[in-house]
Amino acid sequence: MMARNGAEAGRVTDGRDGLIAAAIAGLVVVTVLIGVLAPASPAHRAAVAPPDDPSCAEWSDGCRICQRGDDGIACSLPGIACVPAAAARCERRVGE
C-alpha cells in the first residue's frame, strides 16, 4: 500500500467536502420546496365552545382538563399558580 503525499490527500478531502456540501444544499432546497408546495391542512375552528359541543369528549384550558361522560361533565382541579388560556381547546373527540 502506497502512502499518499500531502497534495494528493488534500484533493481527495476537498472533493469529498464539496460532494457533502452539495448534498446538504440539495436536501435544504428539497425541504424548502416541500414546505412551500405541500397543501396546507385547514385549521379546525370550533363553532361552539368545547363544553357546549357534544362531539367534544375532552377539553382543556391549560389548567383544567374536563371530560364528558355518562354521568355528565367532570373536571380536574387547577394548579395554584395556573393561568388558563383565553379559550378552552378540544383535546379529544367522541369516538377517538
LUMTI-892813 format. One record per atom (N, C-alpha, C, O, CB): residue in three letters; chain; atom name; x, y, z. Coordinates in Angstrom, 2 decimals. Glycine has a CB too. Layout:
<'ALA' 'A' 'CA' <X Y Z>>
...
***
This chain:
<'MET' 'A' 'N' <0.84 -1.17 0.00>>
<'MET' 'A' 'CA' <0.00 0.00 0.00>>
<'MET' 'A' 'C' <0.89 1.24 0.00>>
<'MET' 'A' 'O' <1.81 1.35 0.81>>
<'MET' 'A' 'CB' <-0.96 0.00 1.22>>
<'MET' 'A' 'N' <0.63 2.15 -0.89>>
<'MET' 'A' 'CA' <1.47 3.33 -1.01>>
<'MET' 'A' 'C' <0.88 4.47 -0.21>>
<'MET' 'A' 'O' <-0.34 4.64 -0.16>>
<'MET' 'A' 'CB' <1.63 3.73 -2.49>>
<'ALA' 'A' 'N' <1.73 5.25 0.41>>
<'ALA' 'A' 'CA' <1.29 6.42 1.16>>
<'ALA' 'A' 'C' <1.05 7.56 0.19>>
<'ALA' 'A' 'O' <1.78 7.73 -0.78>>
<'ALA' 'A' 'CB' <2.34 6.83 2.25>>
<'ARG' 'A' 'N' <0.03 8.32 0.45>>
<'ARG' 'A' 'CA' <-0.27 9.47 -0.41>>
<'ARG' 'A' 'C' <0.52 10.67 0.07>>
<'ARG' 'A' 'O' <0.77 10.85 1.26>>
<'ARG' 'A' 'CB' <-1.80 9.79 -0.42>>
<'ASN' 'A' 'N' <0.91 11.49 -0.90>>
<'ASN' 'A' 'CA' <1.60 12.70 -0.48>>
<'ASN' 'A' 'C' <0.55 13.74 -0.06>>
<'ASN' 'A' 'O' <-0.64 13.54 -0.30>>
<'ASN' 'A' 'CB' <2.50 13.26 -1.62>>
<'GLY' 'A' 'N' <0.97 14.81 0.55>>
<'GLY' 'A' 'CA' <0.05 15.80 1.11>>
<'GLY' 'A' 'C' <-0.87 16.43 0.07>>
<'GLY' 'A' 'O' <-2.05 16.64 0.37>>
<'GLY' 'A' 'CB' <0.83 16.88 1.79>>
<'ALA' 'A' 'N' <-0.39 16.73 -1.12>>
<'ALA' 'A' 'CA' <-1.21 17.38 -2.14>>
<'ALA' 'A' 'C' <-2.31 16.46 -2.62>>
<'ALA' 'A' 'O' <-3.45 16.89 -2.82>>
<'ALA' 'A' 'CB' <-0.35 17.82 -3.32>>
<'GLU' 'A' 'N' <-1.98 15.18 -2.82>>
<'GLU' 'A' 'CA' <-2.98 14.21 -3.29>>
<'GLU' 'A' 'C' <-4.05 13.99 -2.23>>
<'GLU' 'A' 'O' <-5.24 13.92 -2.57>>
<'GLU' 'A' 'CB' <-2.32 12.87 -3.67>>
<'ALA' 'A' 'N' <-3.68 13.87 -0.98>>
<'ALA' 'A' 'CA' <-4.63 13.67 0.11>>
<'ALA' 'A' 'C' <-5.55 14.88 0.23>>
<'ALA' 'A' 'O' <-6.74 14.72 0.51>>
<'ALA' 'A' 'CB' <-3.89 13.42 1.45>>
<'GLY' 'A' 'N' <-5.04 16.07 0.04>>
<'GLY' 'A' 'CA' <-5.85 17.29 0.10>>
<'GLY' 'A' 'C' <-6.90 17.33 -0.99>>
<'GLY' 'A' 'O' <-8.03 17.77 -0.75>>
<'GLY' 'A' 'CB' <-4.97 18.51 0.00>>
<'ARG' 'A' 'N' <-6.54 16.88 -2.19>>
<'ARG' 'A' 'CA' <-7.51 16.86 -3.29>>
<'ARG' 'A' 'C' <-8.65 15.90 -3.00>>
<'ARG' 'A' 'O' <-9.80 16.21 -3.30>>
<'ARG' 'A' 'CB' <-6.83 16.48 -4.60>>
<'VAL' 'A' 'N' <-8.36 14.75 -2.43>>
<'VAL' 'A' 'CA' <-9.39 13.77 -2.11>>
<'VAL' 'A' 'C' <-10.35 14.34 -1.08>>
<'VAL' 'A' 'O' <-11.56 14.20 -1.22>>
<'VAL' 'A' 'CB' <-8.76 12.47 -1.60>>
<'THR' 'A' 'N' <-9.81 14.98 -0.04>>
<'THR' 'A' 'CA' <-10.64 15.57 1.01>>
<'THR' 'A' 'C' <-11.47 16.72 0.45>>
<'THR' 'A' 'O' <-12.65 16.84 0.76>>
<'THR' 'A' 'CB' <-9.77 16.06 2.18>>
<'ASP' 'A' 'N' <-10.86 17.57 -0.38>>
<'ASP' 'A' 'CA' <-11.60 18.68 -0.97>>
<'ASP' 'A' 'C' <-12.75 18.18 -1.83>>
<'ASP' 'A' 'O' <-13.83 18.76 -1.80>>
<'ASP' 'A' 'CB' <-10.67 19.56 -1.80>>
<'GLY' 'A' 'N' <-12.53 17.14 -2.59>>
<'GLY' 'A' 'CA' <-13.59 16.58 -3.43>>
<'GLY' 'A' 'C' <-14.72 16.01 -2.61>>
<'GLY' 'A' 'O' <-15.89 16.20 -2.95>>
<'GLY' 'A' 'CB' <-13.02 15.51 -4.34>>
<'ARG' 'A' 'N' <-14.39 15.32 -1.53>>
<'ARG' 'A' 'CA' <-15.40 14.75 -0.64>>
<'ARG' 'A' 'C' <-16.17 15.86 0.07>>
<'ARG' 'A' 'O' <-17.39 15.76 0.22>>
<'ARG' 'A' 'CB' <-14.74 13.82 0.39>>
<'ASP' 'A' 'N' <-15.47 16.90 0.51>>
<'ASP' 'A' 'CA' <-16.13 18.02 1.18>>
<'ASP' 'A' 'C' <-17.12 18.72 0.25>>
<'ASP' 'A' 'O' <-18.21 19.10 0.66>>
<'ASP' 'A' 'CB' <-15.09 19.02 1.69>>
<'GLY' 'A' 'N' <-16.71 18.88 -1.00>>
<'GLY' 'A' 'CA' <-17.60 19.52 -1.98>>
<'GLY' 'A' 'C' <-18.83 18.68 -2.24>>
<'GLY' 'A' 'O' <-19.93 19.22 -2.38>>
<'GLY' 'A' 'CB' <-16.86 19.76 -3.28>>
<'LEU' 'A' 'N' <-18.66 17.37 -2.30>>
<'LEU' 'A' 'CA' <-19.79 16.47 -2.53>>
<'LEU' 'A' 'C' <-20.75 16.51 -1.34>>
<'LEU' 'A' 'O' <-21.97 16.53 -1.53>>
<'LEU' 'A' 'CB' <-19.29 15.04 -2.76>>
<'ILE' 'A' 'N' <-20.22 16.51 -0.14>>
<'ILE' 'A' 'CA' <-21.06 16.58 1.07>>
<'ILE' 'A' 'C' <-21.79 17.91 1.13>>
<'ILE' 'A' 'O' <-22.98 17.95 1.46>>
<'ILE' 'A' 'CB' <-20.21 16.37 2.36>>
<'ALA' 'A' 'N' <-21.11 19.01 0.81>>
<'ALA' 'A' 'CA' <-21.75 20.33 0.82>>
<'ALA' 'A' 'C' <-22.87 20.40 -0.22>>
<'ALA' 'A' 'O' <-23.93 20.96 0.05>>
<'ALA' 'A' 'CB' <-20.71 21.43 0.54>>
<'ALA' 'A' 'N' <-22.64 19.83 -1.39>>
<'ALA' 'A' 'CA' <-23.66 19.83 -2.43>>
<'ALA' 'A' 'C' <-24.87 18.99 -2.01>>
<'ALA' 'A' 'O' <-26.01 19.37 -2.28>>
<'ALA' 'A' 'CB' <-23.09 19.29 -3.75>>
<'ALA' 'A' 'N' <-24.64 17.85 -1.35>>
<'ALA' 'A' 'CA' <-25.73 17.01 -0.88>>
<'ALA' 'A' 'C' <-26.56 17.72 0.18>>
<'ALA' 'A' 'O' <-27.79 17.66 0.16>>
<'ALA' 'A' 'CB' <-25.19 15.69 -0.32>>
<'ILE' 'A' 'N' <-25.89 18.40 1.10>>
<'ILE' 'A' 'CA' <-26.61 19.16 2.14>>
<'ILE' 'A' 'C' <-27.42 20.28 1.51>>
<'ILE' 'A' 'O' <-28.57 20.49 1.89>>
<'ILE' 'A' 'CB' <-25.63 19.73 3.19>>
<'ALA' 'A' 'N' <-26.84 21.00 0.57>>
<'ALA' 'A' 'CA' <-27.55 22.09 -0.10>>
<'ALA' 'A' 'C' <-28.78 21.55 -0.85>>
<'ALA' 'A' 'O' <-29.84 22.17 -0.84>>
<'ALA' 'A' 'CB' <-26.61 22.84 -1.08>>
<'GLY' 'A' 'N' <-28.62 20.40 -1.48>>
<'GLY' 'A' 'CA' <-29.75 19.78 -2.18>>
<'GLY' 'A' 'C' <-30.86 19.40 -1.23>>
<'GLY' 'A' 'O' <-32.03 19.60 -1.54>>
<'GLY' 'A' 'CB' <-29.29 18.57 -2.94>>
<'LEU' 'A' 'N' <-30.51 18.84 -0.08>>
<'LEU' 'A' 'CA' <-31.53 18.48 0.92>>
<'LEU' 'A' 'C' <-32.26 19.71 1.44>>
<'LEU' 'A' 'O' <-33.47 19.66 1.65>>
<'LEU' 'A' 'CB' <-30.89 17.73 2.08>>
<'VAL' 'A' 'N' <-31.54 20.80 1.64>>
<'VAL' 'A' 'CA' <-32.18 22.04 2.10>>
<'VAL' 'A' 'C' <-33.16 22.54 1.06>>
<'VAL' 'A' 'O' <-34.28 22.93 1.39>>
<'VAL' 'A' 'CB' <-31.11 23.12 2.41>>
<'VAL' 'A' 'N' <-32.76 22.55 -0.20>>
<'VAL' 'A' 'CA' <-33.64 23.02 -1.27>>
<'VAL' 'A' 'C' <-34.89 22.15 -1.37>>
<'VAL' 'A' 'O' <-35.99 22.67 -1.50>>
<'VAL' 'A' 'CB' <-32.90 23.03 -2.63>>
<'VAL' 'A' 'N' <-34.73 20.83 -1.30>>
<'VAL' 'A' 'CA' <-35.87 19.92 -1.38>>
<'VAL' 'A' 'C' <-36.81 20.13 -0.19>>
<'VAL' 'A' 'O' <-38.03 20.13 -0.36>>
<'VAL' 'A' 'CB' <-35.39 18.45 -1.44>>
<'THR' 'A' 'N' <-36.25 20.30 1.00>>
<'THR' 'A' 'CA' <-37.07 20.52 2.19>>
<'THR' 'A' 'C' <-37.88 21.81 2.08>>
<'THR' 'A' 'O' <-39.07 21.82 2.42>>
<'THR' 'A' 'CB' <-36.20 20.57 3.43>>
<'VAL' 'A' 'N' <-37.26 22.87 1.61>>
<'VAL' 'A' 'CA' <-37.97 24.15 1.44>>
<'VAL' 'A' 'C' <-39.06 24.02 0.38>>
<'VAL' 'A' 'O' <-40.17 24.52 0.57>>
<'VAL' 'A' 'CB' <-36.98 25.27 1.05>>
<'LEU' 'A' 'N' <-38.77 23.36 -0.72>>
<'LEU' 'A' 'CA' <-39.77 23.18 -1.77>>
<'LEU' 'A' 'C' <-40.97 22.36 -1.27>>
<'LEU' 'A' 'O' <-42.11 22.68 -1.60>>
<'LEU' 'A' 'CB' <-39.14 22.50 -2.99>>
<'ILE' 'A' 'N' <-40.72 21.33 -0.49>>
<'ILE' 'A' 'CA' <-41.82 20.53 0.06>>
<'ILE' 'A' 'C' <-42.68 21.40 0.97>>
<'ILE' 'A' 'O' <-43.91 21.33 0.91>>
<'ILE' 'A' 'CB' <-41.28 19.30 0.84>>
<'GLY' 'A' 'N' <-42.05 22.22 1.80>>
<'GLY' 'A' 'CA' <-42.80 23.10 2.69>>
<'GLY' 'A' 'C' <-43.63 24.12 1.95>>
<'GLY' 'A' 'O' <-44.73 24.46 2.38>>
<'GLY' 'A' 'CB' <-41.86 23.82 3.63>>
<'VAL' 'A' 'N' <-43.13 24.62 0.83>>
<'VAL' 'A' 'CA' <-43.85 25.63 0.06>>
<'VAL' 'A' 'C' <-44.95 25.00 -0.80>>
<'VAL' 'A' 'O' <-46.04 25.56 -0.91>>
<'VAL' 'A' 'CB' <-42.88 26.41 -0.84>>
<'LEU' 'A' 'N' <-44.68 23.85 -1.38>>
<'LEU' 'A' 'CA' <-45.61 23.27 -2.34>>
<'LEU' 'A' 'C' <-46.65 22.33 -1.72>>
<'LEU' 'A' 'O' <-47.67 22.05 -2.34>>
<'LEU' 'A' 'CB' <-44.84 22.53 -3.38>>
<'ALA' 'A' 'N' <-46.39 21.84 -0.52>>
<'ALA' 'A' 'CA' <-47.34 20.91 0.12>>
<'ALA' 'A' 'C' <-48.63 21.65 0.48>>
<'ALA' 'A' 'O' <-48.57 22.79 0.95>>
<'ALA' 'A' 'CB' <-46.71 20.24 1.39>>
<'PRO' 'A' 'N' <-49.77 21.01 0.27>>
<'PRO' 'A' 'CA' <-51.03 21.69 0.62>>
<'PRO' 'A' 'C' <-51.13 21.84 2.14>>
<'PRO' 'A' 'O' <-50.79 20.93 2.90>>
<'PRO' 'A' 'CB' <-52.25 20.91 0.07>>
<'ALA' 'A' 'N' <-51.60 22.99 2.55>>
<'ALA' 'A' 'CA' <-51.77 23.26 3.98>>
<'ALA' 'A' 'C' <-53.05 22.60 4.48>>
<'ALA' 'A' 'O' <-54.07 22.59 3.79>>
<'ALA' 'A' 'CB' <-51.79 24.78 4.26>>
<'SER' 'A' 'N' <-52.97 22.06 5.68>>
<'SER' 'A' 'CA' <-54.18 21.47 6.25>>
<'SER' 'A' 'C' <-55.04 22.59 6.82>>
<'SER' 'A' 'O' <-54.52 23.52 7.44>>
<'SER' 'A' 'CB' <-53.84 20.42 7.34>>
<'PRO' 'A' 'N' <-56.34 22.52 6.61>>
<'PRO' 'A' 'CA' <-57.21 23.58 7.11>>
<'PRO' 'A' 'C' <-57.25 23.56 8.63>>
<'PRO' 'A' 'O' <-57.30 22.49 9.24>>
<'PRO' 'A' 'CB' <-58.63 23.45 6.54>>
<'ALA' 'A' 'N' <-57.23 24.73 9.22>>
<'ALA' 'A' 'CA' <-57.31 24.83 10.68>>
<'ALA' 'A' 'C' <-58.74 24.55 11.11>>
<'ALA' 'A' 'O' <-59.69 25.07 10.53>>
<'ALA' 'A' 'CB' <-56.84 26.23 11.17>>
<'HIS' 'A' 'N' <-58.88 23.73 12.14>>
<'HIS' 'A' 'CA' <-60.22 23.41 12.64>>
<'HIS' 'A' 'C' <-60.61 24.43 13.70>>
<'HIS' 'A' 'O' <-59.95 24.55 14.73>>
<'HIS' 'A' 'CB' <-60.26 21.96 13.23>>
<'ARG' 'A' 'N' <-61.64 25.14 13.45>>
<'ARG' 'A' 'CA' <-62.16 26.11 14.41>>
<'ARG' 'A' 'C' <-63.53 25.63 14.86>>
<'ARG' 'A' 'O' <-64.41 25.39 14.04>>
<'ARG' 'A' 'CB' <-62.23 27.55 13.80>>
<'ALA' 'A' 'N' <-63.69 25.50 16.15>>
<'ALA' 'A' 'CA' <-64.97 25.06 16.67>>
<'ALA' 'A' 'C' <-65.99 26.19 16.56>>
<'ALA' 'A' 'O' <-65.68 27.35 16.86>>
<'ALA' 'A' 'CB' <-64.83 24.58 18.15>>
<'ALA' 'A' 'N' <-67.19 25.85 16.15>>
<'ALA' 'A' 'CA' <-68.25 26.84 16.06>>
<'ALA' 'A' 'C' <-68.79 27.17 17.44>>
<'ALA' 'A' 'O' <-69.32 28.26 17.67>>
<'ALA' 'A' 'CB' <-69.39 26.34 15.14>>
<'VAL' 'A' 'N' <-68.66 26.23 18.36>>
<'VAL' 'A' 'CA' <-69.12 26.43 19.73>>
<'VAL' 'A' 'C' <-67.98 26.07 20.69>>
<'VAL' 'A' 'O' <-67.03 25.39 20.31>>
<'VAL' 'A' 'CB' <-70.39 25.58 20.03>>
<'ALA' 'A' 'N' <-68.09 26.53 21.91>>
<'ALA' 'A' 'CA' <-67.08 26.22 22.92>>
<'ALA' 'A' 'C' <-67.12 24.73 23.22>>
<'ALA' 'A' 'O' <-68.19 24.13 23.16>>
<'ALA' 'A' 'CB' <-67.32 27.05 24.21>>
<'PRO' 'A' 'N' <-65.99 24.12 23.54>>
<'PRO' 'A' 'CA' <-65.94 22.67 23.79>>
<'PRO' 'A' 'C' <-66.97 22.17 24.81>>
<'PRO' 'A' 'O' <-67.55 21.11 24.59>>
<'PRO' 'A' 'CB' <-64.58 22.30 24.26>>
<'PRO' 'A' 'N' <-67.22 22.88 25.92>>
<'PRO' 'A' 'CA' <-68.23 22.36 26.86>>
<'PRO' 'A' 'C' <-69.63 22.27 26.25>>
<'PRO' 'A' 'O' <-70.46 21.46 26.68>>
<'PRO' 'A' 'CB' <-68.27 23.24 28.10>>
<'ASP' 'A' 'N' <-69.90 23.10 25.26>>
<'ASP' 'A' 'CA' <-71.21 23.11 24.61>>
<'ASP' 'A' 'C' <-71.27 22.25 23.36>>
<'ASP' 'A' 'O' <-72.33 22.10 22.76>>
<'ASP' 'A' 'CB' <-71.59 24.52 24.26>>
<'ASP' 'A' 'N' <-70.14 21.67 22.97>>
<'ASP' 'A' 'CA' <-70.06 20.85 21.76>>
<'ASP' 'A' 'C' <-70.18 19.37 22.14>>
<'ASP' 'A' 'O' <-69.25 18.83 22.74>>
<'ASP' 'A' 'CB' <-68.72 21.11 20.99>>
<'PRO' 'A' 'N' <-71.30 18.71 21.82>>
<'PRO' 'A' 'CA' <-71.47 17.31 22.21>>
<'PRO' 'A' 'C' <-70.47 16.35 21.56>>
<'PRO' 'A' 'O' <-70.30 15.24 22.05>>
<'PRO' 'A' 'CB' <-72.85 16.88 21.87>>
<'SER' 'A' 'N' <-69.81 16.75 20.47>>
<'SER' 'A' 'CA' <-68.83 15.87 19.82>>
<'SER' 'A' 'C' <-67.45 15.96 20.49>>
<'SER' 'A' 'O' <-66.56 15.18 20.16>>
<'SER' 'A' 'CB' <-68.71 16.22 18.34>>
<'CYS' 'A' 'N' <-67.27 16.90 21.41>>
<'CYS' 'A' 'CA' <-66.01 17.04 22.13>>
<'CYS' 'A' 'C' <-66.09 16.24 23.43>>
<'CYS' 'A' 'O' <-66.89 16.55 24.31>>
<'CYS' 'A' 'CB' <-65.69 18.54 22.42>>
<'ALA' 'A' 'N' <-65.25 15.20 23.55>>
<'ALA' 'A' 'CA' <-65.27 14.33 24.72>>
<'ALA' 'A' 'C' <-64.34 14.81 25.83>>
<'ALA' 'A' 'O' <-64.56 14.50 27.00>>
<'ALA' 'A' 'CB' <-64.90 12.91 24.33>>
<'GLU' 'A' 'N' <-63.29 15.57 25.47>>
<'GLU' 'A' 'CA' <-62.33 16.04 26.47>>
<'GLU' 'A' 'C' <-61.76 17.38 26.02>>
<'GLU' 'A' 'O' <-61.40 17.54 24.85>>
<'GLU' 'A' 'CB' <-61.19 15.01 26.68>>
<'TRP' 'A' 'N' <-61.68 18.33 26.92>>
<'TRP' 'A' 'CA' <-61.15 19.64 26.58>>
<'TRP' 'A' 'C' <-60.35 20.19 27.74>>
<'TRP' 'A' 'O' <-60.43 19.71 28.87>>
<'TRP' 'A' 'CB' <-62.29 20.61 26.20>>
<'SER' 'A' 'N' <-59.54 21.24 27.44>>
<'SER' 'A' 'CA' <-58.67 21.82 28.44>>
<'SER' 'A' 'C' <-58.47 23.30 28.16>>
<'SER' 'A' 'O' <-58.47 23.74 27.01>>
<'SER' 'A' 'CB' <-57.32 21.09 28.48>>
<'ASP' 'A' 'N' <-58.29 24.05 29.24>>
<'ASP' 'A' 'CA' <-57.93 25.47 29.13>>
<'ASP' 'A' 'C' <-56.47 25.69 29.52>>
<'ASP' 'A' 'O' <-56.04 26.82 29.72>>
<'ASP' 'A' 'CB' <-58.85 26.33 30.00>>
<'GLY' 'A' 'N' <-55.72 24.60 29.62>>
<'GLY' 'A' 'CA' <-54.33 24.67 30.02>>
<'GLY' 'A' 'C' <-54.13 24.48 31.51>>
<'GLY' 'A' 'O' <-53.02 24.22 31.96>>
<'GLY' 'A' 'CB' <-53.75 25.99 29.61>>
<'CYS' 'A' 'N' <-55.20 24.60 32.28>>
<'CYS' 'A' 'CA' <-55.13 24.40 33.73>>
<'CYS' 'A' 'C' <-55.99 23.22 34.16>>
<'CYS' 'A' 'O' <-55.55 22.38 34.95>>
<'CYS' 'A' 'CB' <-55.59 25.67 34.47>>
<'ARG' 'A' 'N' <-57.18 23.16 33.66>>
<'ARG' 'A' 'CA' <-58.11 22.08 34.00>>
<'ARG' 'A' 'C' <-58.32 21.21 32.77>>
<'ARG' 'A' 'O' <-58.26 21.68 31.63>>
<'ARG' 'A' 'CB' <-59.47 22.65 34.51>>
<'ILE' 'A' 'N' <-58.57 19.94 33.01>>
<'ILE' 'A' 'CA' <-58.96 19.01 31.94>>
<'ILE' 'A' 'C' <-60.37 18.54 32.28>>
<'ILE' 'A' 'O' <-60.62 18.07 33.39>>
<'ILE' 'A' 'CB' <-57.94 17.79 31.81>>
<'CYS' 'A' 'N' <-61.27 18.67 31.35>>
<'CYS' 'A' 'CA' <-62.65 18.25 31.56>>
<'CYS' 'A' 'C' <-63.00 17.13 30.59>>
<'CYS' 'A' 'O' <-62.53 17.09 29.45>>
<'CYS' 'A' 'CB' <-63.62 19.44 31.38>>
<'GLN' 'A' 'N' <-63.84 16.21 31.06>>
<'GLN' 'A' 'CA' <-64.29 15.08 30.24>>
<'GLN' 'A' 'C' <-65.80 14.98 30.31>>
<'GLN' 'A' 'O' <-66.42 15.20 31.35>>
<'GLN' 'A' 'CB' <-63.63 13.76 30.69>>
<'ARG' 'A' 'N' <-66.38 14.63 29.17>>
<'ARG' 'A' 'CA' <-67.81 14.39 29.10>>
<'ARG' 'A' 'C' <-68.02 12.89 29.24>>
<'ARG' 'A' 'O' <-67.50 12.11 28.43>>
<'ARG' 'A' 'CB' <-68.43 14.94 27.76>>
<'GLY' 'A' 'N' <-68.77 12.47 30.25>>
<'GLY' 'A' 'CA' <-69.02 11.06 30.49>>
<'GLY' 'A' 'C' <-70.51 10.78 30.59>>
<'GLY' 'A' 'O' <-71.33 11.67 30.37>>
<'GLY' 'A' 'CB' <-68.31 10.60 31.75>>
<'ASP' 'A' 'N' <-70.84 9.55 30.92>>
<'ASP' 'A' 'CA' <-72.25 9.16 31.05>>
<'ASP' 'A' 'C' <-72.93 9.90 32.20>>
<'ASP' 'A' 'O' <-74.13 10.14 32.16>>
<'ASP' 'A' 'CB' <-72.37 7.65 31.26>>
<'ASP' 'A' 'N' <-72.14 10.25 33.23>>
<'ASP' 'A' 'CA' <-72.69 10.93 34.40>>
<'ASP' 'A' 'C' <-72.65 12.45 34.26>>
<'ASP' 'A' 'O' <-73.02 13.15 35.20>>
<'ASP' 'A' 'CB' <-71.94 10.52 35.63>>
<'GLY' 'A' 'N' <-72.22 12.96 33.14>>
<'GLY' 'A' 'CA' <-72.13 14.40 32.94>>
<'GLY' 'A' 'C' <-70.68 14.82 32.72>>
<'GLY' 'A' 'O' <-69.86 14.03 32.26>>
<'GLY' 'A' 'CB' <-72.72 15.16 34.13>>
<'ILE' 'A' 'N' <-70.38 16.06 33.05>>
<'ILE' 'A' 'CA' <-69.06 16.62 32.84>>
<'ILE' 'A' 'C' <-68.29 16.57 34.15>>
<'ILE' 'A' 'O' <-68.81 16.95 35.20>>
<'ILE' 'A' 'CB' <-69.14 18.08 32.30>>
<'ALA' 'A' 'N' <-67.03 16.11 34.09>>
<'ALA' 'A' 'CA' <-66.15 16.08 35.25>>
<'ALA' 'A' 'C' <-64.85 16.78 34.88>>
<'ALA' 'A' 'O' <-64.28 16.55 33.82>>
<'ALA' 'A' 'CB' <-65.88 14.60 35.71>>
<'CYS' 'A' 'N' <-64.38 17.67 35.79>>
<'CYS' 'A' 'CA' <-63.17 18.43 35.54>>
<'CYS' 'A' 'C' <-62.16 18.24 36.66>>
<'CYS' 'A' 'O' <-62.54 18.02 37.81>>
<'CYS' 'A' 'CB' <-63.49 19.92 35.37>>
<'SER' 'A' 'N' <-60.88 18.33 36.32>>
<'SER' 'A' 'CA' <-59.82 18.27 37.32>>
<'SER' 'A' 'C' <-59.72 19.62 38.02>>
<'SER' 'A' 'O' <-60.31 20.61 37.57>>
<'SER' 'A' 'CB' <-58.45 17.88 36.66>>
<'LEU' 'A' 'N' <-58.99 19.65 39.11>>
<'LEU' 'A' 'CA' <-58.76 20.91 39.83>>
<'LEU' 'A' 'C' <-57.53 21.60 39.25>>
<'LEU' 'A' 'O' <-56.55 20.93 38.93>>
<'LEU' 'A' 'CB' <-58.58 20.66 41.36>>
<'PRO' 'A' 'N' <-57.58 22.93 39.10>>
<'PRO' 'A' 'CA' <-56.42 23.63 38.54>>
<'PRO' 'A' 'C' <-55.30 23.74 39.57>>
<'PRO' 'A' 'O' <-55.54 23.71 40.78>>
<'PRO' 'A' 'CB' <-56.82 25.03 38.04>>
<'GLY' 'A' 'N' <-54.09 23.87 39.09>>
<'GLY' 'A' 'CA' <-52.96 24.11 39.97>>
<'GLY' 'A' 'C' <-53.04 25.51 40.56>>
<'GLY' 'A' 'O' <-53.72 26.37 40.00>>
<'GLY' 'A' 'CB' <-51.63 23.92 39.23>>
<'ILE' 'A' 'N' <-52.36 25.74 41.66>>
<'ILE' 'A' 'CA' <-52.48 27.01 42.38>>
<'ILE' 'A' 'C' <-51.95 28.19 41.57>>
<'ILE' 'A' 'O' <-52.49 29.30 41.68>>
<'ILE' 'A' 'CB' <-51.74 26.92 43.69>>
<'ALA' 'A' 'N' <-50.94 27.99 40.76>>
<'ALA' 'A' 'CA' <-50.34 29.10 40.01>>
<'ALA' 'A' 'C' <-50.67 29.03 38.52>>
<'ALA' 'A' 'O' <-49.99 29.65 37.71>>
<'ALA' 'A' 'CB' <-48.84 29.11 40.20>>
<'CYS' 'A' 'N' <-51.69 28.28 38.16>>
<'CYS' 'A' 'CA' <-52.01 28.10 36.75>>
<'CYS' 'A' 'C' <-52.75 29.31 36.19>>
<'CYS' 'A' 'O' <-53.62 29.87 36.84>>
<'CYS' 'A' 'CB' <-52.85 26.83 36.55>>
<'VAL' 'A' 'N' <-52.39 29.70 34.99>>
<'VAL' 'A' 'CA' <-53.06 30.79 34.29>>
<'VAL' 'A' 'C' <-53.76 30.18 33.08>>
<'VAL' 'A' 'O' <-53.09 29.74 32.14>>
<'VAL' 'A' 'CB' <-52.06 31.94 33.86>>
<'PRO' 'A' 'N' <-55.11 30.14 33.10>>
<'PRO' 'A' 'CA' <-55.82 29.48 32.00>>
<'PRO' 'A' 'C' <-55.71 30.25 30.69>>
<'PRO' 'A' 'O' <-55.52 31.47 30.67>>
<'PRO' 'A' 'CB' <-57.29 29.30 32.36>>
<'ALA' 'A' 'N' <-55.84 29.52 29.59>>
<'ALA' 'A' 'CA' <-55.84 30.13 28.26>>
<'ALA' 'A' 'C' <-57.14 30.91 28.08>>
<'ALA' 'A' 'O' <-58.10 30.72 28.83>>
<'ALA' 'A' 'CB' <-55.70 29.04 27.14>>
<'ALA' 'A' 'N' <-57.16 31.78 27.10>>
<'ALA' 'A' 'CA' <-58.34 32.60 26.86>>
<'ALA' 'A' 'C' <-59.55 31.74 26.48>>
<'ALA' 'A' 'O' <-60.69 32.06 26.84>>
<'ALA' 'A' 'CB' <-58.06 33.62 25.76>>
<'ALA' 'A' 'N' <-59.30 30.66 25.76>>
<'ALA' 'A' 'CA' <-60.39 29.78 25.33>>
<'ALA' 'A' 'C' <-59.98 28.33 25.50>>
<'ALA' 'A' 'O' <-58.82 27.96 25.29>>
<'ALA' 'A' 'CB' <-60.78 30.07 23.86>>
<'ALA' 'A' 'N' <-60.93 27.52 25.89>>
<'ALA' 'A' 'CA' <-60.66 26.07 26.03>>
<'ALA' 'A' 'C' <-60.50 25.45 24.65>>
<'ALA' 'A' 'O' <-61.04 25.95 23.66>>
<'ALA' 'A' 'CB' <-61.81 25.36 26.81>>
<'ARG' 'A' 'N' <-59.75 24.36 24.59>>
<'ARG' 'A' 'CA' <-59.49 23.68 23.33>>
<'ARG' 'A' 'C' <-59.90 22.22 23.45>>
<'ARG' 'A' 'O' <-59.60 21.57 24.46>>
<'ARG' 'A' 'CB' <-57.99 23.80 22.92>>
<'CYS' 'A' 'N' <-60.57 21.71 22.44>>
<'CYS' 'A' 'CA' <-60.99 20.32 22.43>>
<'CYS' 'A' 'C' <-59.75 19.44 22.21>>
<'CYS' 'A' 'O' <-59.03 19.60 21.23>>
<'CYS' 'A' 'CB' <-62.07 20.06 21.33>>
<'GLU' 'A' 'N' <-59.53 18.51 23.14>>
<'GLU' 'A' 'CA' <-58.36 17.62 23.09>>
<'GLU' 'A' 'C' <-58.69 16.27 22.45>>
<'GLU' 'A' 'O' <-57.83 15.64 21.84>>
<'GLU' 'A' 'CB' <-57.81 17.41 24.49>>
<'ARG' 'A' 'N' <-59.94 15.82 22.60>>
<'ARG' 'A' 'CA' <-60.33 14.51 22.08>>
<'ARG' 'A' 'C' <-61.80 14.54 21.70>>
<'ARG' 'A' 'O' <-62.64 15.00 22.47>>
<'ARG' 'A' 'CB' <-60.04 13.39 23.12>>
<'ARG' 'A' 'N' <-62.11 14.03 20.52>>
<'ARG' 'A' 'CA' <-63.49 13.96 20.04>>
<'ARG' 'A' 'C' <-64.12 12.63 20.44>>
<'ARG' 'A' 'O' <-63.41 11.66 20.72>>
<'ARG' 'A' 'CB' <-63.54 14.14 18.50>>
<'VAL' 'A' 'N' <-65.41 12.57 20.47>>
<'VAL' 'A' 'CA' <-66.14 11.33 20.76>>
<'VAL' 'A' 'C' <-65.77 10.31 19.71>>
<'VAL' 'A' 'O' <-65.79 10.62 18.52>>
<'VAL' 'A' 'CB' <-67.70 11.57 20.80>>
<'GLY' 'A' 'N' <-65.44 9.09 20.12>>
<'GLY' 'A' 'CA' <-65.09 8.03 19.20>>
<'GLY' 'A' 'C' <-63.61 7.93 18.88>>
<'GLY' 'A' 'O' <-63.20 7.01 18.18>>
<'GLY' 'A' 'CB' <-65.83 8.21 17.94>>
<'GLU' 'A' 'N' <-62.80 8.83 19.37>>
<'GLU' 'A' 'CA' <-61.34 8.79 19.11>>
<'GLU' 'A' 'C' <-60.65 7.98 20.16>>
<'GLU' 'A' 'O' <-59.43 7.83 20.12>>
<'GLU' 'A' 'CB' <-60.73 10.20 19.07>>
***
